[in-house]
Amino acid sequence: MDTHYVYLIACRGESKIYVKLGLTSSIQRRLSNIQTGCPHSITHAFVVRSAYREEVEGLEKLLHVLLEPECLRAEWYEGTKRFLKRLMLCF
């Protein structure tokens, strides 16, 4: 049975924290790809795992809707206190 993941991966820039939200079926490959494309080092990763793709797809969509006010571009967010408060309400 396959495993699917919703992830939040944080990278720390000089003055900001950037958070990428998405889903994958290979968290190691995704971490590697994000690190390759991000000029900052990955500092944290939060992962929700499920055997059901529909479950992680639903969670990812819900998180995008709830975190939309903090969105910088596409699936990237600024890891502000306000972002973290909104995120905590999701869990």
PDB file of N, CA, C and O in Angstrom:
ATOM      1  N   MET A   1       0.837  -1.179   0.000  1.00  0.00           N
ATOM      2  CA  MET A   1       0.000   0.000   0.000  1.00  0.00           C
ATOM      3  C   MET A   1       0.886   1.247   0.000  1.00  0.00           C
ATOM      4  O   MET A   1       1.879   1.306   0.724  1.00  0.00           O
ATOM      5  N   ASP A   2       0.531   2.224  -0.798  1.00  0.00           N
ATOM      6  CA  ASP A   2       1.294   3.465  -0.898  1.00  0.00           C
ATOM      7  C   ASP A   2       1.083   4.340   0.334  1.00  0.00           C
ATOM      8  O   ASP A   2       0.079   4.228   1.037  1.00  0.00           O
ATOM      9  N   THR A   3       2.051   5.206   0.571  1.00  0.00           N
ATOM     10  CA  THR A   3       1.938   6.197   1.631  1.00  0.00           C
ATOM     11  C   THR A   3       1.962   7.566   0.980  1.00  0.00           C
ATOM     12  O   THR A   3       2.744   7.808   0.059  1.00  0.00           O
ATOM     13  N   HIS A   4       1.110   8.461   1.454  1.00  0.00           N
ATOM     14  CA  HIS A   4       1.000   9.819   0.918  1.00  0.00           C
ATOM     15  C   HIS A   4       1.216  10.798   2.059  1.00  0.00           C
ATOM     16  O   HIS A   4       0.915  10.503   3.216  1.00  0.00           O
ATOM     17  N   TYR A   5       1.747  11.975   1.716  1.00  0.00           N
ATOM     18  CA  TYR A   5       2.117  12.957   2.728  1.00  0.00           C
ATOM     19  C   TYR A   5       1.626  14.351   2.377  1.00  0.00           C
ATOM     20  O   TYR A   5       1.657  14.759   1.216  1.00  0.00           O
ATOM     21  N   VAL A   6       1.175  15.075   3.387  1.00  0.00           N
ATOM     22  CA  VAL A   6       1.021  16.528   3.323  1.00  0.00           C
ATOM     23  C   VAL A   6       2.210  17.055   4.100  1.00  0.00           C
ATOM     24  O   VAL A   6       2.505  16.573   5.193  1.00  0.00           O
ATOM     25  N   TYR A   7       2.894  18.042   3.543  1.00  0.00           N
ATOM     26  CA  TYR A   7       4.076  18.557   4.222  1.00  0.00           C
ATOM     27  C   TYR A   7       4.047  20.075   4.344  1.00  0.00           C
ATOM     28  O   TYR A   7       3.446  20.773   3.527  1.00  0.00           O
ATOM     29  N   LEU A   8       4.700  20.555   5.367  1.00  0.00           N
ATOM     30  CA  LEU A   8       5.040  21.966   5.534  1.00  0.00           C
ATOM     31  C   LEU A   8       6.549  21.960   5.758  1.00  0.00           C
ATOM     32  O   LEU A   8       7.034  21.388   6.735  1.00  0.00           O
ATOM     33  N   ILE A   9       7.277  22.588   4.867  1.00  0.00           N
ATOM     34  CA  ILE A   9       8.726  22.606   4.943  1.00  0.00           C
ATOM     35  C   ILE A   9       9.178  24.051   5.078  1.00  0.00           C
ATOM     36  O   ILE A   9       8.815  24.898   4.263  1.00  0.00           O
ATOM     37  N   ALA A  10       9.964  24.331   6.098  1.00  0.00           N
ATOM     38  CA  ALA A  10      10.395  25.700   6.381  1.00  0.00           C
ATOM     39  C   ALA A  10      11.849  25.924   5.991  1.00  0.00           C
ATOM     40  O   ALA A  10      12.711  25.079   6.232  1.00  0.00           O
ATOM     41  N   CYS A  11      12.101  27.078   5.385  1.00  0.00           N
ATOM     42  CA  CYS A  11      13.441  27.540   5.038  1.00  0.00           C
ATOM     43  C   CYS A  11      13.629  28.914   5.657  1.00  0.00           C
ATOM     44  O   CYS A  11      12.737  29.760   5.582  1.00  0.00           O
ATOM     45  N   ARG A  12      14.778  29.139   6.263  1.00  0.00           N
ATOM     46  CA  ARG A  12      15.034  30.429   6.908  1.00  0.00           C
ATOM     47  C   ARG A  12      15.929  31.280   6.019  1.00  0.00           C
ATOM     48  O   ARG A  12      17.065  30.917   5.712  1.00  0.00           O
ATOM     49  N   GLY A  13      15.373  32.443   5.610  1.00  0.00           N
ATOM     50  CA  GLY A  13      16.159  33.414   4.861  1.00  0.00           C
ATOM     51  C   GLY A  13      16.877  34.338   5.828  1.00  0.00           C
ATOM     52  O   GLY A  13      16.928  34.067   7.028  1.00  0.00           O
ATOM     53  N   GLU A  14      17.428  35.421   5.318  1.00  0.00           N
ATOM     54  CA  GLU A  14      18.149  36.358   6.178  1.00  0.00           C
ATOM     55  C   GLU A  14      17.246  37.002   7.222  1.00  0.00           C
ATOM     56  O   GLU A  14      17.640  37.166   8.377  1.00  0.00           O
ATOM     57  N   SER A  15      16.037  37.368   6.810  1.00  0.00           N
ATOM     58  CA  SER A  15      15.149  38.057   7.746  1.00  0.00           C
ATOM     59  C   SER A  15      13.759  37.445   7.834  1.00  0.00           C
ATOM     60  O   SER A  15      12.926  37.922   8.605  1.00  0.00           O
ATOM     61  N   LYS A  16      13.492  36.402   7.062  1.00  0.00           N
ATOM     62  CA  LYS A  16      12.160  35.794   7.037  1.00  0.00           C
ATOM     63  C   LYS A  16      12.255  34.280   7.037  1.00  0.00           C
ATOM     64  O   LYS A  16      13.286  33.694   6.706  1.00  0.00           O
ATOM     65  N   ILE A  17      11.139  33.665   7.422  1.00  0.00           N
ATOM     66  CA  ILE A  17      10.988  32.217   7.316  1.00  0.00           C
ATOM     67  C   ILE A  17       9.969  31.961   6.207  1.00  0.00           C
ATOM     68  O   ILE A  17       8.895  32.562   6.185  1.00  0.00           O
ATOM     69  N   TYR A  18      10.315  31.075   5.301  1.00  0.00           N
ATOM     70  CA  TYR A  18       9.428  30.719   4.202  1.00  0.00           C
ATOM     71  C   TYR A  18       8.954  29.289   4.416  1.00  0.00           C
ATOM     72  O   TYR A  18       9.731  28.419   4.810  1.00  0.00           O
ATOM     73  N   VAL A  19       7.662  29.054   4.150  1.00  0.00           N
ATOM     74  CA  VAL A  19       7.076  27.737   4.362  1.00  0.00           C
ATOM     75  C   VAL A  19       6.427  27.268   3.065  1.00  0.00           C
ATOM     76  O   VAL A  19       5.641  27.989   2.452  1.00  0.00           O
ATOM     77  N   LYS A  20       6.765  26.067   2.665  1.00  0.00           N
ATOM     78  CA  LYS A  20       6.184  25.442   1.469  1.00  0.00           C
ATOM     79  C   LYS A  20       5.178  24.400   1.925  1.00  0.00           C
ATOM     80  O   LYS A  20       5.481  23.566   2.779  1.00  0.00           O
ATOM     81  N   LEU A  21       3.988  24.447   1.360  1.00  0.00           N
ATOM     82  CA  LEU A  21       2.912  23.518   1.689  1.00  0.00           C
ATOM     83  C   LEU A  21       2.581  22.705   0.452  1.00  0.00           C
ATOM     84  O   LEU A  21       2.404  23.265  -0.630  1.00  0.00           O
ATOM     85  N   GLY A  22       2.496  21.392   0.600  1.00  0.00           N
ATOM     86  CA  GLY A  22       2.160  20.568  -0.547  1.00  0.00           C
ATOM     87  C   GLY A  22       1.920  19.127  -0.170  1.00  0.00           C
ATOM     88  O   GLY A  22       1.821  18.785   1.009  1.00  0.00           O
ATOM     89  N   LEU A  23       1.826  18.274  -1.197  1.00  0.00           N
ATOM     90  CA  LEU A  23       1.655  16.846  -0.954  1.00  0.00           C
ATOM     91  C   LEU A  23       2.569  16.066  -1.868  1.00  0.00           C
ATOM     92  O   LEU A  23       2.964  16.544  -2.932  1.00  0.00           O
ATOM     93  N   THR A  24       2.901  14.865  -1.446  1.00  0.00           N
ATOM     94  CA  THR A  24       3.816  14.011  -2.188  1.00  0.00           C
ATOM     95  C   THR A  24       3.623  12.556  -1.778  1.00  0.00           C
ATOM     96  O   THR A  24       3.008  12.265  -0.751  1.00  0.00           O
ATOM     97  N   SER A  25       4.147  11.660  -2.580  1.00  0.00           N
ATOM     98  CA  SER A  25       4.159  10.246  -2.197  1.00  0.00           C
ATOM     99  C   SER A  25       5.589   9.805  -1.856  1.00  0.00           C
ATOM    100  O   SER A  25       5.821   8.651  -1.496  1.00  0.00           O
ATOM    101  N   SER A  26       6.550  10.747  -1.975  1.00  0.00           N
ATOM    102  CA  SER A  26       7.941  10.460  -1.593  1.00  0.00           C
ATOM    103  C   SER A  26       8.505  11.676  -0.869  1.00  0.00           C
ATOM    104  O   SER A  26       8.984  12.616  -1.504  1.00  0.00           O
ATOM    105  N   ILE A  27       8.449  11.655   0.437  1.00  0.00           N
ATOM    106  CA  ILE A  27       8.875  12.826   1.211  1.00  0.00           C
ATOM    107  C   ILE A  27      10.378  13.076   1.063  1.00  0.00           C
ATOM    108  O   ILE A  27      10.801  14.230   1.002  1.00  0.00           O
ATOM    109  N   GLN A  28      11.180  12.032   1.004  1.00  0.00           N
ATOM    110  CA  GLN A  28      12.634  12.236   0.855  1.00  0.00           C
ATOM    111  C   GLN A  28      12.965  12.908  -0.480  1.00  0.00           C
ATOM    112  O   GLN A  28      13.769  13.839  -0.528  1.00  0.00           O
ATOM    113  N   ARG A  29      12.352  12.439  -1.546  1.00  0.00           N
ATOM    114  CA  ARG A  29      12.590  13.049  -2.862  1.00  0.00           C
ATOM    115  C   ARG A  29      12.107  14.489  -2.873  1.00  0.00           C
ATOM    116  O   ARG A  29      12.766  15.364  -3.435  1.00  0.00           O
ATOM    117  N   ARG A  30      10.952  14.741  -2.251  1.00  0.00           N
ATOM    118  CA  ARG A  30      10.407  16.101  -2.233  1.00  0.00           C
ATOM    119  C   ARG A  30      11.302  17.041  -1.435  1.00  0.00           C
ATOM    120  O   ARG A  30      11.550  18.168  -1.866  1.00  0.00           O
ATOM    121  N   LEU A  31      11.789  16.598  -0.282  1.00  0.00           N
ATOM    122  CA  LEU A  31      12.719  17.417   0.508  1.00  0.00           C
ATOM    123  C   LEU A  31      13.959  17.764  -0.320  1.00  0.00           C
ATOM    124  O   LEU A  31      14.421  18.904  -0.311  1.00  0.00           O
ATOM    125  N   SER A  32      14.477  16.792  -1.017  1.00  0.00           N
ATOM    126  CA  SER A  32      15.662  17.003  -1.848  1.00  0.00           C
ATOM    127  C   SER A  32      15.372  18.005  -2.964  1.00  0.00           C
ATOM    128  O   SER A  32      16.178  18.902  -3.212  1.00  0.00           O
ATOM    129  N   ASN A  33      14.239  17.862  -3.633  1.00  0.00           N
ATOM    130  CA  ASN A  33      13.871  18.786  -4.715  1.00  0.00           C
ATOM    131  C   ASN A  33      13.673  20.204  -4.212  1.00  0.00           C
ATOM    132  O   ASN A  33      14.114  21.161  -4.849  1.00  0.00           O
ATOM    133  N   ILE A  34      13.018  20.341  -3.081  1.00  0.00           N
ATOM    134  CA  ILE A  34      12.794  21.680  -2.534  1.00  0.00           C
ATOM    135  C   ILE A  34      14.120  22.313  -2.143  1.00  0.00           C
ATOM    136  O   ILE A  34      14.348  23.493  -2.410  1.00  0.00           O
ATOM    137  N   GLN A  35      14.997  21.538  -1.511  1.00  0.00           N
ATOM    138  CA  GLN A  35      16.290  22.088  -1.114  1.00  0.00           C
ATOM    139  C   GLN A  35      17.100  22.521  -2.331  1.00  0.00           C
ATOM    140  O   GLN A  35      17.785  23.543  -2.293  1.00  0.00           O
ATOM    141  N   THR A  36      17.023  21.750  -3.403  1.00  0.00           N
ATOM    142  CA  THR A  36      17.743  22.109  -4.627  1.00  0.00           C
ATOM    143  C   THR A  36      17.240  23.431  -5.192  1.00  0.00           C
ATOM    144  O   THR A  36      18.036  24.232  -5.682  1.00  0.00           O
ATOM    145  N   GLY A  37      15.938  23.673  -5.132  1.00  0.00           N
ATOM    146  CA  GLY A  37      15.354  24.885  -5.710  1.00  0.00           C
ATOM    147  C   GLY A  37      15.271  26.065  -4.772  1.00  0.00           C
ATOM    148  O   GLY A  37      14.875  27.154  -5.190  1.00  0.00           O
ATOM    149  N   CYS A  38      15.632  25.883  -3.517  1.00  0.00           N
ATOM    150  CA  CYS A  38      15.513  26.953  -2.526  1.00  0.00           C
ATOM    151  C   CYS A  38      16.908  27.459  -2.156  1.00  0.00           C
ATOM    152  O   CYS A  38      17.786  26.656  -1.842  1.00  0.00           O
ATOM    153  N   PRO A  39      17.124  28.758  -2.187  1.00  0.00           N
ATOM    154  CA  PRO A  39      18.454  29.280  -1.866  1.00  0.00           C
ATOM    155  C   PRO A  39      18.789  29.224  -0.374  1.00  0.00           C
ATOM    156  O   PRO A  39      19.927  29.498   0.010  1.00  0.00           O
ATOM    157  N   HIS A  40      17.825  28.876   0.465  1.00  0.00           N
ATOM    158  CA  HIS A  40      18.030  28.815   1.909  1.00  0.00           C
ATOM    159  C   HIS A  40      17.958  27.360   2.382  1.00  0.00           C
ATOM    160  O   HIS A  40      17.314  26.523   1.749  1.00  0.00           O
ATOM    161  N   SER A  41      18.622  27.075   3.490  1.00  0.00           N
ATOM    162  CA  SER A  41      18.597  25.721   4.036  1.00  0.00           C
ATOM    163  C   SER A  41      17.241  25.397   4.657  1.00  0.00           C
ATOM    164  O   SER A  41      16.618  26.246   5.294  1.00  0.00           O
ATOM    165  N   ILE A  42      16.799  24.173   4.466  1.00  0.00           N
ATOM    166  CA  ILE A  42      15.580  23.709   5.128  1.00  0.00           C
ATOM    167  C   ILE A  42      15.886  23.587   6.612  1.00  0.00           C
ATOM    168  O   ILE A  42      16.884  22.984   7.006  1.00  0.00           O
ATOM    169  N   THR A  43      15.019  24.166   7.425  1.00  0.00           N
ATOM    170  CA  THR A  43      15.243  24.136   8.875  1.00  0.00           C
ATOM    171  C   THR A  43      14.269  23.215   9.600  1.00  0.00           C
ATOM    172  O   THR A  43      14.624  22.625  10.621  1.00  0.00           O
ATOM    173  N   HIS A  44      13.051  23.083   9.090  1.00  0.00           N
ATOM    174  CA  HIS A  44      12.041  22.256   9.739  1.00  0.00           C
ATOM    175  C   HIS A  44      11.148  21.608   8.684  1.00  0.00           C
ATOM    176  O   HIS A  44      10.960  22.138   7.589  1.00  0.00           O
ATOM    177  N   ALA A  45      10.608  20.451   9.046  1.00  0.00           N
ATOM    178  CA  ALA A  45       9.628  19.784   8.196  1.00  0.00           C
ATOM    179  C   ALA A  45       8.564  19.165   9.094  1.00  0.00           C
ATOM    180  O   ALA A  45       8.875  18.468  10.060  1.00  0.00           O
ATOM    181  N   PHE A  46       7.313  19.428   8.762  1.00  0.00           N
ATOM    182  CA  PHE A  46       6.177  18.834   9.465  1.00  0.00           C
ATOM    183  C   PHE A  46       5.428  18.014   8.428  1.00  0.00           C
ATOM    184  O   PHE A  46       5.119  18.509   7.344  1.00  0.00           O
ATOM    185  N   VAL A  47       5.138  16.761   8.758  1.00  0.00           N
ATOM    186  CA  VAL A  47       4.544  15.844   7.793  1.00  0.00           C
ATOM    187  C   VAL A  47       3.342  15.141   8.413  1.00  0.00           C
ATOM    188  O   VAL A  47       3.390  14.697   9.560  1.00  0.00           O
ATOM    189  N   VAL A  48       2.258  15.046   7.633  1.00  0.00           N
ATOM    190  CA  VAL A  48       1.106  14.225   7.993  1.00  0.00           C
ATOM    191  C   VAL A  48       1.069  13.098   6.976  1.00  0.00           C
ATOM    192  O   VAL A  48       1.053  13.344   5.770  1.00  0.00           O
ATOM    193  N   ARG A  49       1.056  11.869   7.459  1.00  0.00           N
ATOM    194  CA  ARG A  49       1.128  10.680   6.604  1.00  0.00           C
ATOM    195  C   ARG A  49      -0.210   9.952   6.588  1.00  0.00           C
ATOM    196  O   ARG A  49      -0.907   9.888   7.601  1.00  0.00           O
ATOM    197  N   SER A  50      -0.560   9.404   5.424  1.00  0.00           N
ATOM    198  CA  SER A  50      -1.782   8.620   5.310  1.00  0.00           C
ATOM    199  C   SER A  50      -1.632   7.586   4.198  1.00  0.00           C
ATOM    200  O   SER A  50      -0.887   7.789   3.239  1.00  0.00           O
ATOM    201  N   ALA A  51      -2.335   6.505   4.339  1.00  0.00           N
ATOM    202  CA  ALA A  51      -2.386   5.493   3.281  1.00  0.00           C
ATOM    203  C   ALA A  51      -3.392   5.885   2.201  1.00  0.00           C
ATOM    204  O   ALA A  51      -3.440   5.258   1.143  1.00  0.00           O
ATOM    205  N   TYR A  52      -4.186   6.904   2.455  1.00  0.00           N
ATOM    206  CA  TYR A  52      -5.258   7.302   1.544  1.00  0.00           C
ATOM    207  C   TYR A  52      -4.946   8.639   0.888  1.00  0.00           C
ATOM    208  O   TYR A  52      -4.896   9.671   1.558  1.00  0.00           O
ATOM    209  N   ARG A  53      -4.738   8.617  -0.414  1.00  0.00           N
ATOM    210  CA  ARG A  53      -4.411   9.846  -1.150  1.00  0.00           C
ATOM    211  C   ARG A  53      -5.503  10.900  -0.992  1.00  0.00           C
ATOM    212  O   ARG A  53      -5.201  12.085  -0.850  1.00  0.00           O
ATOM    213  N   GLU A  54      -6.761  10.484  -1.016  1.00  0.00           N
ATOM    214  CA  GLU A  54      -7.868  11.427  -0.886  1.00  0.00           C
ATOM    215  C   GLU A  54      -7.796  12.194   0.439  1.00  0.00           C
ATOM    216  O   GLU A  54      -8.157  13.369   0.506  1.00  0.00           O
ATOM    217  N   GLU A  55      -7.338  11.531   1.464  1.00  0.00           N
ATOM    218  CA  GLU A  55      -7.234  12.153   2.780  1.00  0.00           C
ATOM    219  C   GLU A  55      -6.205  13.283   2.771  1.00  0.00           C
ATOM    220  O   GLU A  55      -6.487  14.373   3.269  1.00  0.00           O
ATOM    221  N   VAL A  56      -5.026  13.044   2.219  1.00  0.00           N
ATOM    222  CA  VAL A  56      -4.015  14.090   2.188  1.00  0.00           C
ATOM    223  C   VAL A  56      -4.374  15.192   1.198  1.00  0.00           C
ATOM    224  O   VAL A  56      -4.050  16.358   1.424  1.00  0.00           O
ATOM    225  N   GLU A  57      -5.041  14.833   0.102  1.00  0.00           N
ATOM    226  CA  GLU A  57      -5.499  15.859  -0.837  1.00  0.00           C
ATOM    227  C   GLU A  57      -6.500  16.795  -0.174  1.00  0.00           C
ATOM    228  O   GLU A  57      -6.430  18.011  -0.351  1.00  0.00           O
ATOM    229  N   GLY A  58      -7.435  16.228   0.593  1.00  0.00           N
ATOM    230  CA  GLY A  58      -8.426  17.048   1.290  1.00  0.00           C
ATOM    231  C   GLY A  58      -7.775  17.947   2.331  1.00  0.00           C
ATOM    232  O   GLY A  58      -8.136  19.118   2.453  1.00  0.00           O
ATOM    233  N   LEU A  59      -6.822  17.410   3.080  1.00  0.00           N
ATOM    234  CA  LEU A  59      -6.135  18.213   4.093  1.00  0.00           C
ATOM    235  C   LEU A  59      -5.330  19.326   3.444  1.00  0.00           C
ATOM    236  O   LEU A  59      -5.342  20.461   3.920  1.00  0.00           O
ATOM    237  N   GLU A  60      -4.634  19.011   2.365  1.00  0.00           N
ATOM    238  CA  GLU A  60      -3.844  20.044   1.687  1.00  0.00           C
ATOM    239  C   GLU A  60      -4.747  21.176   1.185  1.00  0.00           C
ATOM    240  O   GLU A  60      -4.423  22.349   1.367  1.00  0.00           O
ATOM    241  N   LYS A  61      -5.866  20.835   0.561  1.00  0.00           N
ATOM    242  CA  LYS A  61      -6.788  21.865   0.067  1.00  0.00           C
ATOM    243  C   LYS A  61      -7.324  22.708   1.213  1.00  0.00           C
ATOM    244  O   LYS A  61      -7.405  23.931   1.096  1.00  0.00           O
ATOM    245  N   LEU A  62      -7.692  22.070   2.319  1.00  0.00           N
ATOM    246  CA  LEU A  62      -8.194  22.806   3.479  1.00  0.00           C
ATOM    247  C   LEU A  62      -7.135  23.763   4.014  1.00  0.00           C
ATOM    248  O   LEU A  62      -7.439  24.918   4.312  1.00  0.00           O
ATOM    249  N   LEU A  63      -5.902  23.296   4.136  1.00  0.00           N
ATOM    250  CA  LEU A  63      -4.824  24.160   4.630  1.00  0.00           C
ATOM    251  C   LEU A  63      -4.595  25.345   3.700  1.00  0.00           C
ATOM    252  O   LEU A  63      -4.385  26.465   4.167  1.00  0.00           O
ATOM    253  N   HIS A  64      -4.633  25.112   2.393  1.00  0.00           N
ATOM    254  CA  HIS A  64      -4.465  26.227   1.448  1.00  0.00           C
ATOM    255  C   HIS A  64      -5.572  27.269   1.625  1.00  0.00           C
ATOM    256  O   HIS A  64      -5.303  28.470   1.579  1.00  0.00           O
ATOM    257  N   VAL A  65      -6.784  26.829   1.823  1.00  0.00           N
ATOM    258  CA  VAL A  65      -7.906  27.760   2.019  1.00  0.00           C
ATOM    259  C   VAL A  65      -7.733  28.543   3.319  1.00  0.00           C
ATOM    260  O   VAL A  65      -7.875  29.765   3.334  1.00  0.00           O
ATOM    261  N   LEU A  66      -7.426  27.838   4.409  1.00  0.00           N
ATOM    262  CA  LEU A  66      -7.314  28.498   5.707  1.00  0.00           C
ATOM    263  C   LEU A  66      -6.086  29.405   5.809  1.00  0.00           C
ATOM    264  O   LEU A  66      -6.108  30.399   6.536  1.00  0.00           O
ATOM    265  N   LEU A  67      -5.031  29.073   5.095  1.00  0.00           N
ATOM    266  CA  LEU A  67      -3.795  29.857   5.169  1.00  0.00           C
ATOM    267  C   LEU A  67      -3.658  30.872   4.033  1.00  0.00           C
ATOM    268  O   LEU A  67      -2.660  31.590   3.962  1.00  0.00           O
ATOM    269  N   GLU A  68      -4.638  30.935   3.160  1.00  0.00           N
ATOM    270  CA  GLU A  68      -4.585  31.804   1.977  1.00  0.00           C
ATOM    271  C   GLU A  68      -4.196  33.255   2.289  1.00  0.00           C
ATOM    272  O   GLU A  68      -3.435  33.844   1.522  1.00  0.00           O
ATOM    273  N   PRO A  69      -4.684  33.852   3.375  1.00  0.00           N
ATOM    274  CA  PRO A  69      -4.286  35.247   3.646  1.00  0.00           C
ATOM    275  C   PRO A  69      -2.776  35.429   3.847  1.00  0.00           C
ATOM    276  O   PRO A  69      -2.268  36.543   3.718  1.00  0.00           O
ATOM    277  N   GLU A  70      -2.076  34.376   4.152  1.00  0.00           N
ATOM    278  CA  GLU A  70      -0.633  34.465   4.401  1.00  0.00           C
ATOM    279  C   GLU A  70       0.198  34.038   3.186  1.00  0.00           C
ATOM    280  O   GLU A  70       1.426  34.012   3.256  1.00  0.00           O
ATOM    281  N   CYS A  71      -0.462  33.706   2.083  1.00  0.00           N
ATOM    282  CA  CYS A  71       0.226  33.178   0.906  1.00  0.00           C
ATOM    283  C   CYS A  71       1.078  34.258   0.232  1.00  0.00           C
ATOM    284  O   CYS A  71       0.625  35.382   0.012  1.00  0.00           O
ATOM    285  N   LEU A  72       2.317  33.891  -0.089  1.00  0.00           N
ATOM    286  CA  LEU A  72       3.203  34.781  -0.834  1.00  0.00           C
ATOM    287  C   LEU A  72       3.043  34.547  -2.330  1.00  0.00           C
ATOM    288  O   LEU A  72       2.845  35.483  -3.105  1.00  0.00           O
ATOM    289  N   ARG A  73       3.134  33.267  -2.721  1.00  0.00           N
ATOM    290  CA  ARG A  73       3.024  32.889  -4.126  1.00  0.00           C
ATOM    291  C   ARG A  73       2.834  31.381  -4.211  1.00  0.00           C
ATOM    292  O   ARG A  73       3.599  30.621  -3.619  1.00  0.00           O
ATOM    293  N   ALA A  74       1.829  30.956  -4.936  1.00  0.00           N
ATOM    294  CA  ALA A  74       1.544  29.527  -5.160  1.00  0.00           C
ATOM    295  C   ALA A  74       1.463  28.787  -3.821  1.00  0.00           C
ATOM    296  O   ALA A  74       0.526  29.021  -3.058  1.00  0.00           O
ATOM    297  N   GLU A  75       2.405  27.915  -3.520  1.00  0.00           N
ATOM    298  CA  GLU A  75       2.371  27.121  -2.290  1.00  0.00           C
ATOM    299  C   GLU A  75       3.373  27.617  -1.252  1.00  0.00           C
ATOM    300  O   GLU A  75       3.705  26.891  -0.314  1.00  0.00           O
ATOM    301  N   TRP A  76       3.853  28.837  -1.411  1.00  0.00           N
ATOM    302  CA  TRP A  76       4.819  29.419  -0.477  1.00  0.00           C
ATOM    303  C   TRP A  76       4.149  30.443   0.421  1.00  0.00           C
ATOM    304  O   TRP A  76       3.340  31.257  -0.026  1.00  0.00           O
ATOM    305  N   TYR A  77       4.500  30.384   1.685  1.00  0.00           N
ATOM    306  CA  TYR A  77       3.938  31.260   2.710  1.00  0.00           C
ATOM    307  C   TYR A  77       5.063  31.870   3.523  1.00  0.00           C
ATOM    308  O   TYR A  77       6.157  31.311   3.608  1.00  0.00           O
ATOM    309  N   GLU A  78       4.785  33.028   4.123  1.00  0.00           N
ATOM    310  CA  GLU A  78       5.745  33.606   5.054  1.00  0.00           C
ATOM    311  C   GLU A  78       5.404  33.099   6.452  1.00  0.00           C
ATOM    312  O   GLU A  78       4.263  33.216   6.898  1.00  0.00           O
ATOM    313  N   GLY A  79       6.380  32.546   7.131  1.00  0.00           N
ATOM    314  CA  GLY A  79       6.168  31.950   8.451  1.00  0.00           C
ATOM    315  C   GLY A  79       6.119  32.982   9.565  1.00  0.00           C
ATOM    316  O   GLY A  79       6.975  32.999  10.449  1.00  0.00           O
ATOM    317  N   THR A  80       5.108  33.843   9.515  1.00  0.00           N
ATOM    318  CA  THR A  80       4.930  34.879  10.535  1.00  0.00           C
ATOM    319  C   THR A  80       4.181  34.304  11.746  1.00  0.00           C
ATOM    320  O   THR A  80       3.698  33.172  11.707  1.00  0.00           O
ATOM    321  N   LYS A  81       4.093  35.084  12.796  1.00  0.00           N
ATOM    322  CA  LYS A  81       3.311  34.672  13.969  1.00  0.00           C
ATOM    323  C   LYS A  81       1.855  34.462  13.575  1.00  0.00           C
ATOM    324  O   LYS A  81       1.210  33.526  14.048  1.00  0.00           O
ATOM    325  N   ARG A  82       1.343  35.320  12.721  1.00  0.00           N
ATOM    326  CA  ARG A  82      -0.044  35.204  12.266  1.00  0.00           C
ATOM    327  C   ARG A  82      -0.251  33.897  11.496  1.00  0.00           C
ATOM    328  O   ARG A  82      -1.264  33.223  11.682  1.00  0.00           O
ATOM    329  N   PHE A  83       0.705  33.537  10.632  1.00  0.00           N
ATOM    330  CA  PHE A  83       0.649  32.273   9.900  1.00  0.00           C
ATOM    331  C   PHE A  83       0.608  31.104  10.871  1.00  0.00           C
ATOM    332  O   PHE A  83      -0.212  30.198  10.718  1.00  0.00           O
ATOM    333  N   LEU A  84       1.486  31.116  11.870  1.00  0.00           N
ATOM    334  CA  LEU A  84       1.553  30.022  12.832  1.00  0.00           C
ATOM    335  C   LEU A  84       0.270  29.924  13.667  1.00  0.00           C
ATOM    336  O   LEU A  84      -0.167  28.822  14.000  1.00  0.00           O
ATOM    337  N   LYS A  85      -0.330  31.062  14.005  1.00  0.00           N
ATOM    338  CA  LYS A  85      -1.606  31.029  14.732  1.00  0.00           C
ATOM    339  C   LYS A  85      -2.690  30.385  13.883  1.00  0.00           C
ATOM    340  O   LYS A  85      -3.456  29.556  14.373  1.00  0.00           O
ATOM    341  N   ARG A  86      -2.756  30.767  12.605  1.00  0.00           N
ATOM    342  CA  ARG A  86      -3.746  30.170  11.707  1.00  0.00           C
ATOM    343  C   ARG A  86      -3.502  28.673  11.561  1.00  0.00           C
ATOM    344  O   ARG A  86      -4.444  27.881  11.551  1.00  0.00           O
ATOM    345  N   LEU A  87      -2.251  28.296  11.450  1.00  0.00           N
ATOM    346  CA  LEU A  87      -1.896  26.892  11.299  1.00  0.00           C
ATOM    347  C   LEU A  87      -2.296  26.097  12.537  1.00  0.00           C
ATOM    348  O   LEU A  87      -2.818  24.989  12.416  1.00  0.00           O
ATOM    349  N   MET A  88      -2.063  26.635  13.702  1.00  0.00           N
ATOM    350  CA  MET A  88      -2.408  25.944  14.949  1.00  0.00           C
ATOM    351  C   MET A  88      -3.915  25.708  15.054  1.00  0.00           C
ATOM    352  O   MET A  88      -4.344  24.712  15.638  1.00  0.00           O
ATOM    353  N   LEU A  89      -4.710  26.599  14.504  1.00  0.00           N
ATOM    354  CA  LEU A  89      -6.165  26.422  14.515  1.00  0.00           C
ATOM    355  C   LEU A  89      -6.587  25.228  13.654  1.00  0.00           C
ATOM    356  O   LEU A  89      -7.649  24.645  13.873  1.00  0.00           O
ATOM    357  N   CYS A  90      -5.757  24.871  12.681  1.00  0.00           N
ATOM    358  CA  CYS A  90      -6.052  23.743  11.797  1.00  0.00           C
ATOM    359  C   CYS A  90      -5.850  22.399  12.488  1.00  0.00           C
ATOM    360  O   CYS A  90      -6.464  21.401  12.113  1.00  0.00           O
ATOM    361  N   PHE A  91      -4.992  22.383  13.490  1.00  0.00           N
ATOM    362  CA  PHE A  91      -4.677  21.129  14.159  1.00  0.00           C
ATOM    363  C   PHE A  91      -5.148  21.211  15.577  1.00  0.00           C
ATOM    364  O   PHE A  91      -4.985  20.256  16.337  1.00  0.00           O
TER     365      PHE A  91
END
